[in-house]
């Protein structure tokens, strides 16, 4: 070996140094990326915890220094937590059809829902709520103030935990059913089965079946009407000009009726003739405005389904806003109703069927619902709006209108229904109807034969028919997960609440 061979090559040394440097820089980059990921993952729960801390501090200023201050602060924090979970889970049903149909972006949907949820809660949320949710327990049976307070505390915390778990699993559940289950479990643990009105509970259980079936049937019928009268017509644009103004007017009038009955029911209670007159007047005015608008919008559009979708964007945006307003007006009580009952019992010592609802409690509920939607809502919005079945503006229109129509009809008939179950049931109804219609509709097959090339029709009749029969337009994994979550919501919340109350009774109340 020569001396020259023993001297290290400068280029080789530089390459070694550069290789080592590249590895070190790569490690640093991976560390920085991991740090950013962890930081992002911690920001969302950090904001939620900050809100709960602020809710507790806010409550401390409202109640001042008294013997029940600690209890009230704890109840305010738990009520804020329940509001966060409602926003993360329940609100998705109001805006997800519009997002899935691409009528709204995720950011636009979150902003509209947050604004209108808060407005509905603060403007029309009401000053009085039922203390024992939906009358399932007779307040006269709860003589001991401490027992009542801890029944409600257990119910509120455990129902929030259950809704939180359901959200993590990607299952939209009824928050009303969760709080009902929480009250049921704690009340049975505290007072025994005799304290529960089982007739009311049976009606709530019946709504598990009634709500999604009604929503699904109405949505399927609406979609069938649109397919027959618009989509599978030779001149789609002419059919759309005839029927889309009618559909927009029906939606606007329906939502007006929905808001009068459900959203504004606590600040304005007109008689049935007034409601009917207002609804008809709004229908006529909307039709008169929508008809020339649709004619202008459809001018120059091609005779295909893609053109029709543009005509349904505006009613979908309206539906997202109005459903959010009505939801905020009604379901904020699920978070702050038990909280108000706890505070009244702690400060006054009374246990009654009705309880006053101070504005500061409504504010915690409204802000909590909106914040929960902004922080945790997008995941469930995508699941409901995009992953159960494919949405387009016409299908999303059917879902939104079905939700409003079904709630109105159920209210008139006195049926206890869940708006969550109705909306999700409507999505399933649209999906399952599409599966059936694709393979069984003579009108569709006739239309396809008329408008497709001859070779495409031959191919469809030989091999694609079997493929269409196997094709599933509703994702079955989501269907079974959501159905299971619906069935076990009340029992799960009840079991958790009963266990919590028994633990409190043993270690705190000495019972």
Secondary structure, 3 states (H helix, E strand, C coil): CCHHHHCCCHHHHHHHHHHHHHHHHHHHHHHHHHHHHHHHHHHHHHHHHHHHHHHHHHHHHHHCCCCCHHHHHHHHHHHHHHHHHHHHHCCHHHHHHHHHCCCCCHHHHHHHHHHHHHHHHHHHCCCEEECCHHHCECHHHCCCHHHHHHHHHHHHHHHHHHHHHHHHHCCCCCHHHHHHHHHHHHHHHHHCHHHECHHHHHHHHHHHHHHHHHHHHHHHHHHHHHHHHHHCCCCHHHHHHHHHHHHHHHHHHHHHHHHHHHHCCCCCCCCHHHHHHHHHHHHHHHHHHHHHHHHHHHCCCCCCHHHHHHHHHHHHHHHHHHHHHHHHHHHHHHHHHHHHHHHHHHHCCCCCCEEECCHHHHHHHHHHHHHHHHHHHHHHHHHHHHHCCCCCHHHHHHHHHHHHHHHHHHHHHCCCCCHHHHHHHHHHHHHHHHHHHHHHCHHHHHHHHHHCCHHHHHHHHHHHHHHHHHCCCCCHHHHHHHHHHHHHHHHHHHHHHHHHHHHHHHHCCCC
